[in-house]
Amino acid sequence: MIIKIPDRLQFIPNMWAAQRESDASLHGKLCVISGATSGVGLASVKKIAAGGADIVLVARNLQKAENVRDIIASESKVNIDIVIADFINLDSVRSTARVILKKYPEIHLLINSAGVFSTKKIITPGGFELSFCVNHLAPFLLTRLLLDRIIESAPARIIQVNSQGHRFGGFEISDVNFEHRFYNGYWGYGASKTAQLLTIWELADRLNGTRVTVNAMHPGGVKTNLGNNNGPLYRWFSRYIISALLKDPEMSGSAVYFLAAASELSNVSGRYFNRTVDEKPAPHAMNRELGRAVWKLSEILVGLTTS
C-alpha cells in the first residue's frame, strides 16, 4: 500500500532525498554574498569560487572576511573583494550597496546568507526586533538597492538562504517587534523567515520577463554558528546536543551552487527548495494577500517609500 504524505509534511522525507548536483561553470560571473565567513555561506562561497565566479564578500567582521579571502585565494584563481556591512544597521546596508554599485558594473548572482537566531528579544538601534532586522529587512533592502544593476546584468539569479524554521510560526504584521506578545526565539526566527518568503513571491512576480530569477532554499540540517550570539547554556546545548545531529555544511554549499548554476533552473523563479528539492512551504508563508502587505510594510520600514 502506498501512503501519500500530506504536502505540509513532505519536508520530512525530503530531508533524505537525493541532492542534485551541477558542474556548470560560473566563469565570468560576479557573485555578491553575505554571511560567508562561516557555515552555509562559507561552504557556498568556496563552491562558487571553485566554479569560477569572482566574489564580493559582504561581511560584518573584517578579520574573518580576510581569513575567508585567504582560504579561497589558496584554492581558486578568482578575484575576491570585501565590503563591510552590519545587518543590524540599515544605514550600513545602504553604504554597502553604494560601494558595490560604484565598483561593479555587473552583478550576476546575489546570495543572501547572513542570519541570526536570538533566544532573547533584542531591539536594534534602529528600533527593530533583531531577527526581523537581520534575517529579513537587511537582505530585503540590499536586494532592492542592487536590483536594477542585477536586472541590467541579466541573466542573473538571487538566492535567499531561508530555513525550515519558517514553519515555527507565521508573521504578525501588526506586531513585528513582539511588543504585544510574549517573545520566544523560535517564534521570532520563524516570523523573520516567513517574512522573507512572503516577499520572495512578490519579487518573483516583479521580475517576470527580466531574465532574473529569485528562489529561496533551506540549506539542510547542518552545523553552523547560528545562535552563537546567545548565552552559555544555549551555546553548550547547541554544541554538544544539536550539533551531534547535524551534518557538514559542505552539502549546503553544493545545494546553493546547484541553485546558482544549474542550467535547468535558468527560468525557475519564485520557488522554495529543501536543499535542491522543490518543496511547498508552510501554508502561512504562501498567503499572497499578506505577502503584498509585508512587501509594502518592508519598503516603508527600510525607507524605500513613505506610504
Beta strands, then each sheet from edge to edge (+ up, - down):
strand 1: 30-34
strand 2: 54-59
strand 3: 80-84
strand 4: 109-112
strand 5: 156-161
strand 6: 212-218
strand 7: 272-274
strand 8: 277-278
sheet 1: 3+ 2+ 1+ 4+ 5+ 6+ 7+ 8-
end
